[in-house]
Amino acid sequence: LKSLSLQTSDVGGGNDSGTVNRCVTLWAYVDQSSGRLLDAGVERTLISAPIELTYQGATRLLDSDGQEGLDQLAKTARGMLTVLERSLTRWSDRRAEADRDGADRRRERMEAREVVSRAAAASFGGSAAASSSSSSFRRTRAHLLVDAALDLYGSSASALLRRADVPVPHAPGRGRSSGGGGTARTATAPLRRYVDGMAQRQVVSALC
């Protein structure tokens, strides 16, 4: 699983089709039967233009019964999403067992966000707006997949930095979870949290 690629240069024209992008990629091998993380690492890579999907589009592909009526690009995307979902679900289940308190808190935050979003949408447009996929936040299979991928990335990045004896930046109160089995997410939101940007710089400078 290449759980996150960070573009480091716009050489090649960015995300236009037919071009490549220079990235730093965190890769991870997950046992699809047990969800155990077998190995992980960071390397500089060249990746082709990504397949762009909305949450709704990705969920529709995951929910589809088969490949009938799909073009080749959609078939490729569906296959990739299916493998990702299977592996990341196993990973998430295993991690939740190790840190039930952290998993419960994360689930409560997501449920609260859904409630607030539905209430806000209803206040602007009534029940019809609240049920619209574009006007309120609702967790879909794609949302859960991205959430698990970010969790895997943050956990792997923290473990790799600790293994290399490199300090892992954390915001106050974002150290080990109260359950003791896991850590708060690291380096997953550099645009919202400055320390996450610092953590990503640590990853790039120390691990690749």
Contacts in CASP RR format, 6 or more apart in sequence:
PFRMAT RR
TARGET T0000
AUTHOR 0000-0000-0000
METHOD contacts of the structure
MODEL  1
LKSLSLQTSDVGGGNDSGTVNRCVTLWAYVDQSSGRLLDAGVERTLISAP
IELTYQGATRLLDSDGQEGLDQLAKTARGMLTVLERSLTRWSDRRAEADR
DGADRRRERMEAREVVSRAAAASFGGSAAASSSSSSFRRTRAHLLVDAAL
DLYGSSASALLRRADVPVPHAPGRGRSSGGGGTARTATAPLRRYVDGMAQ
RQVVSALC
1 27 0 8 1.000
1 28 0 8 1.000
1 29 0 8 1.000
1 30 0 8 1.000
1 84 0 8 1.000
1 87 0 8 1.000
1 88 0 8 1.000
1 149 0 8 1.000
1 152 0 8 1.000
2 25 0 8 1.000
2 26 0 8 1.000
2 27 0 8 1.000
2 45 0 8 1.000
2 47 0 8 1.000
3 26 0 8 1.000
3 27 0 8 1.000
3 28 0 8 1.000
3 149 0 8 1.000
3 150 0 8 1.000
3 152 0 8 1.000
3 153 0 8 1.000
3 156 0 8 1.000
4 25 0 8 1.000
4 26 0 8 1.000
4 149 0 8 1.000
4 150 0 8 1.000
4 153 0 8 1.000
4 188 0 8 1.000
5 21 0 8 1.000
5 23 0 8 1.000
5 24 0 8 1.000
5 25 0 8 1.000
5 45 0 8 1.000
5 47 0 8 1.000
6 23 0 8 1.000
6 24 0 8 1.000
6 25 0 8 1.000
6 200 0 8 1.000
6 204 0 8 1.000
7 14 0 8 1.000
7 21 0 8 1.000
7 22 0 8 1.000
7 23 0 8 1.000
8 22 0 8 1.000
8 23 0 8 1.000
8 24 0 8 1.000
8 44 0 8 1.000
8 204 0 8 1.000
9 21 0 8 1.000
9 22 0 8 1.000
10 21 0 8 1.000
11 21 0 8 1.000
11 22 0 8 1.000
12 19 0 8 1.000
12 20 0 8 1.000
12 21 0 8 1.000
13 19 0 8 1.000
14 21 0 8 1.000
14 49 0 8 1.000
15 21 0 8 1.000
15 49 0 8 1.000
15 50 0 8 1.000
15 52 0 8 1.000
16 49 0 8 1.000
17 49 0 8 1.000
18 48 0 8 1.000
18 49 0 8 1.000
19 48 0 8 1.000
19 49 0 8 1.000
20 46 0 8 1.000
20 47 0 8 1.000
20 48 0 8 1.000
20 49 0 8 1.000
21 46 0 8 1.000
21 47 0 8 1.000
21 48 0 8 1.000
21 49 0 8 1.000
22 44 0 8 1.000
22 45 0 8 1.000
22 46 0 8 1.000
23 44 0 8 1.000
23 45 0 8 1.000
23 46 0 8 1.000
23 47 0 8 1.000
24 42 0 8 1.000
24 43 0 8 1.000
24 44 0 8 1.000
24 45 0 8 1.000
24 203 0 8 1.000
24 204 0 8 1.000
24 208 0 8 1.000
25 42 0 8 1.000
25 43 0 8 1.000
25 44 0 8 1.000
25 45 0 8 1.000
25 47 0 8 1.000
26 40 0 8 1.000
26 41 0 8 1.000
26 42 0 8 1.000
26 153 0 8 1.000
26 156 0 8 1.000
26 157 0 8 1.000
26 203 0 8 1.000
27 40 0 8 1.000
27 41 0 8 1.000
27 42 0 8 1.000
27 43 0 8 1.000
28 37 0 8 1.000
28 39 0 8 1.000
28 40 0 8 1.000
28 41 0 8 1.000
28 152 0 8 1.000
28 156 0 8 1.000
29 37 0 8 1.000
29 38 0 8 1.000
29 39 0 8 1.000
29 40 0 8 1.000
30 36 0 8 1.000
30 37 0 8 1.000
30 38 0 8 1.000
30 87 0 8 1.000
30 88 0 8 1.000
30 90 0 8 1.000
30 91 0 8 1.000
30 152 0 8 1.000
31 37 0 8 1.000
31 38 0 8 1.000
31 90 0 8 1.000
32 86 0 8 1.000
32 87 0 8 1.000
32 90 0 8 1.000
33 90 0 8 1.000
34 90 0 8 1.000
34 94 0 8 1.000
35 87 0 8 1.000
35 90 0 8 1.000
35 91 0 8 1.000
35 93 0 8 1.000
35 94 0 8 1.000
36 94 0 8 1.000
37 91 0 8 1.000
37 152 0 8 1.000
37 155 0 8 1.000
37 156 0 8 1.000
40 156 0 8 1.000
40 159 0 8 1.000
40 160 0 8 1.000
41 156 0 8 1.000
41 160 0 8 1.000
41 207 0 8 1.000
42 157 0 8 1.000
42 160 0 8 1.000
42 203 0 8 1.000
42 204 0 8 1.000
42 207 0 8 1.000
42 208 0 8 1.000
43 208 0 8 1.000
44 208 0 8 1.000
51 73 0 8 1.000
51 76 0 8 1.000
51 77 0 8 1.000
51 80 0 8 1.000
53 61 0 8 1.000
53 77 0 8 1.000
53 142 0 8 1.000
55 140 0 8 1.000
55 142 0 8 1.000
55 143 0 8 1.000
55 146 0 8 1.000
56 133 0 8 1.000
56 140 0 8 1.000
56 142 0 8 1.000
57 142 0 8 1.000
58 77 0 8 1.000
58 81 0 8 1.000
58 140 0 8 1.000
58 141 0 8 1.000
58 142 0 8 1.000
58 145 0 8 1.000
59 140 0 8 1.000
59 141 0 8 1.000
59 142 0 8 1.000
61 70 0 8 1.000
61 74 0 8 1.000
61 77 0 8 1.000
61 78 0 8 1.000
61 81 0 8 1.000
62 78 0 8 1.000
62 81 0 8 1.000
62 82 0 8 1.000
62 85 0 8 1.000
62 141 0 8 1.000
62 142 0 8 1.000
62 145 0 8 1.000
63 141 0 8 1.000
64 70 0 8 1.000
64 78 0 8 1.000
66 78 0 8 1.000
67 75 0 8 1.000
67 78 0 8 1.000
70 78 0 8 1.000
81 142 0 8 1.000
81 145 0 8 1.000
84 145 0 8 1.000
84 149 0 8 1.000
85 141 0 8 1.000
85 145 0 8 1.000
88 145 0 8 1.000
88 148 0 8 1.000
88 149 0 8 1.000
88 152 0 8 1.000
89 148 0 8 1.000
91 148 0 8 1.000
91 151 0 8 1.000
91 152 0 8 1.000
92 144 0 8 1.000
92 148 0 8 1.000
92 151 0 8 1.000
95 103 0 8 1.000
95 151 0 8 1.000
95 155 0 8 1.000
95 182 0 8 1.000
96 103 0 8 1.000
98 181 0 8 1.000
98 182 0 8 1.000
99 177 0 8 1.000
99 179 0 8 1.000
99 180 0 8 1.000
99 181 0 8 1.000
99 182 0 8 1.000
100 179 0 8 1.000
101 177 0 8 1.000
101 178 0 8 1.000
101 179 0 8 1.000
102 177 0 8 1.000
102 178 0 8 1.000
102 179 0 8 1.000
102 182 0 8 1.000
106 147 0 8 1.000
110 139 0 8 1.000
110 147 0 8 1.000
113 137 0 8 1.000
114 136 0 8 1.000
114 137 0 8 1.000
114 138 0 8 1.000
114 139 0 8 1.000
117 136 0 8 1.000
117 137 0 8 1.000
117 138 0 8 1.000
118 130 0 8 1.000
118 136 0 8 1.000
118 138 0 8 1.000
119 130 0 8 1.000
120 136 0 8 1.000
121 129 0 8 1.000
121 130 0 8 1.000
121 132 0 8 1.000
121 135 0 8 1.000
121 136 0 8 1.000
122 129 0 8 1.000
122 130 0 8 1.000
124 135 0 8 1.000
125 135 0 8 1.000
129 135 0 8 1.000
129 136 0 8 1.000
130 136 0 8 1.000
150 185 0 8 1.000
150 188 0 8 1.000
151 185 0 8 1.000
153 187 0 8 1.000
153 188 0 8 1.000
154 185 0 8 1.000
154 186 0 8 1.000
154 187 0 8 1.000
154 188 0 8 1.000
155 182 0 8 1.000
155 183 0 8 1.000
155 185 0 8 1.000
155 186 0 8 1.000
157 186 0 8 1.000
157 187 0 8 1.000
157 199 0 8 1.000
157 203 0 8 1.000
158 168 0 8 1.000
158 183 0 8 1.000
158 186 0 8 1.000
158 187 0 8 1.000
160 203 0 8 1.000
160 207 0 8 1.000
161 167 0 8 1.000
161 168 0 8 1.000
161 199 0 8 1.000
161 202 0 8 1.000
161 203 0 8 1.000
161 206 0 8 1.000
161 207 0 8 1.000
162 168 0 8 1.000
164 206 0 8 1.000
164 207 0 8 1.000
166 202 0 8 1.000
166 206 0 8 1.000
166 207 0 8 1.000
167 202 0 8 1.000
168 186 0 8 1.000
168 199 0 8 1.000
168 202 0 8 1.000
169 186 0 8 1.000
169 195 0 8 1.000
169 196 0 8 1.000
169 197 0 8 1.000
169 198 0 8 1.000
169 199 0 8 1.000
169 202 0 8 1.000
170 184 0 8 1.000
170 186 0 8 1.000
170 195 0 8 1.000
171 193 0 8 1.000
171 195 0 8 1.000
173 184 0 8 1.000
174 184 0 8 1.000
174 185 0 8 1.000
174 195 0 8 1.000
175 183 0 8 1.000
175 184 0 8 1.000
176 182 0 8 1.000
176 183 0 8 1.000
176 184 0 8 1.000
177 183 0 8 1.000
177 184 0 8 1.000
186 196 0 8 1.000
186 199 0 8 1.000
187 196 0 8 1.000
187 197 0 8 1.000
187 199 0 8 1.000
187 200 0 8 1.000
187 203 0 8 1.000
188 196 0 8 1.000
189 196 0 8 1.000
190 196 0 8 1.000
190 197 0 8 1.000
190 199 0 8 1.000
190 200 0 8 1.000
END
